[in-house]
Amino acid sequence: MRTRLTFACVVVLLALPLHAQAVRERMLVSADWLQRRLGTVTLLHAGDAAGYDASHIPGAVLVEMSSLLVQRDGTPNELPPIDSLERVFRNAGVGARERIVVYSSDPLLAARAWFTLDYLGQGSLASLLDGGLTKWIAAGYATTTAPVHPKPGSFEARPVPQTVTRLATMREVVKLRHQLGPNLVLVDARSAAQFCGDEAGAGVSRAGHIPGAVNIPYASNLDATGAFRPVYELRLMYHQAGVTRQSANIGYCRTGMQASMTYFVLKYLGYDTSLYDGSFLEWSNAGEVIWP
């Protein structure tokens, strides 16, 4: 029964690219766009209390990253239970049908928060602020230290299980990688040093990468200012790595944080994708095959 289930998951992954479309422009907004709409969108600051208290965009509500991540079976940065996540966004004042804009001083945190919303079935309502708080300040817009305490919202989770790839499915994917060929692309979002085995990374028992993976470090998606690179540059980068409208794409990193940006960018470019949330730490510590 387990083999049938995991094989079925592989079939679902291969079916995802059939829905790939043009760039999903709504997923990314500029500081100018947000400035004109302050007060009309639900604005979420992804980070911690210290950073939020020091400076945030007026009207933004803090969503602490610690509430979006748990440790499971020795692997950190995993998704909490659905009801816990639903409670987090309700307490942040998020409604059932409101436009949501997420930002942070760290683009990885914002991308992870967006991935979480997409996992909960609300990705179509959510956008990232391009360049985050840094770009907002550089544009000359005001920040504040005044906290926002919203009334609970009516947020409802509609989980999309195929956004997440589990260890059992990854085992099947790697086993079938030769048969799948160009129909499958595994994107490793870690540094080149970790991918090549020159650096293991904290908590990882062995160095290297998952067999068949290609390396696109998460920082490659950003320019020198921390904003996303132009669409044509991003599309070319992923095309050269084998991503096409016909490929099933799975991103991973060490614990699922860096690959959240890979997930966001592939979605933004119009490619459907999945995130192996346990990532290389889980894979390595489970004793699975690793390539140097």
Rosetta blueprint (number, residue, H / E / L):
1 M L
2 R H
3 T H
4 R H
5 L H
6 T H
7 F H
8 A H
9 C H
10 V H
11 V H
12 V H
13 L H
14 L H
15 A H
16 L H
17 P H
18 L H
19 H H
20 A L
21 Q L
22 A L
23 V L
24 R L
25 E H
26 R H
27 M H
28 L E
29 V E
30 S L
31 A H
32 D H
33 W H
34 L H
35 Q H
36 R H
37 R H
38 L L
39 G L
40 T L
41 V L
42 T E
43 L E
44 L E
45 H E
46 A E
47 G E
48 D L
49 A H
50 A H
51 G H
52 Y H
53 D H
54 A H
55 S L
56 H E
57 I L
58 P L
59 G L
60 A L
61 V E
62 L E
63 V E
64 E E
65 M H
66 S H
67 S H
68 L L
69 L L
70 V E
71 Q E
72 R E
73 D L
74 G L
75 T E
76 P E
77 N E
78 E E
79 L L
80 P L
81 P L
82 I H
83 D H
84 S H
85 L H
86 E H
87 R H
88 V H
89 F H
90 R H
91 N H
92 A L
93 G L
94 V L
95 G L
96 A L
97 R L
98 E L
99 R L
100 I E
101 V E
102 V E
103 Y E
104 S L
105 S L
106 D L
107 P H
108 L H
109 L H
110 A H
111 A H
112 R H
113 A H
114 W H
115 F H
116 T H
117 L H
118 D H
119 Y H
120 L L
121 G L
122 Q L
123 G H
124 S H
125 L H
126 A E
127 S E
128 L E
129 L E
130 D L
131 G L
132 G H
133 L H
134 T H
135 K H
136 W H
137 I H
138 A H
139 A L
140 G L
141 Y L
142 A L
143 T L
144 T E
145 T L
146 A L
147 P L
148 V L
149 H L
150 P L
151 K L
152 P L
153 G L
154 S L
155 F L
156 E L
157 A L
158 R L
159 P L
160 V L
161 P H
162 Q H
163 T H
164 V E
165 T E
166 R L
167 L H
168 A H
169 T H
170 M H
171 R H
172 E H
173 V H
174 V H
175 K H
176 L L
177 R H
178 H H
179 Q H
180 L H
181 G H
182 P H
183 N H
184 L E
185 V E
186 L E
187 V E
188 D E
189 A L
190 R L
191 S L
192 A H
193 A H
194 Q H
195 F H
196 C H
197 G L
198 D L
199 E L
200 A L
201 G L
202 A L
203 G L
204 V L
205 S L
206 R L
207 A L
208 G L
209 H E
210 I L
211 P L
212 G L
213 A E
214 V E
215 N E
216 I L
217 P L
218 Y H
219 A H
220 S H
221 N H
222 L E
223 D L
224 A L
225 T L
226 G L
227 A L
228 F E
229 R L
230 P L
231 V H
232 Y H
233 E H
234 L H
235 R H
236 L H
237 M H
238 Y H
239 H H
240 Q H
241 A L
242 G L
243 V L
244 T L
245 R L
246 Q L
247 S L
248 A E
249 N E
250 I E
251 G E
252 Y E
253 C L
254 R L
255 T L
256 G L
257 M L
258 Q H
259 A H
260 S H
261 M H
262 T H
263 Y H
264 F H
265 V H
266 L H
267 K H
268 Y H
269 L L
270 G L
271 Y L
272 D L
273 T E
274 S E
275 L E
276 Y E
277 D L
278 G L
279 S H
280 F H
281 L H
282 E H
283 W H
284 S H
285 N H
286 A L
287 G L
288 E L
289 V L
290 I L
291 W E
292 P L
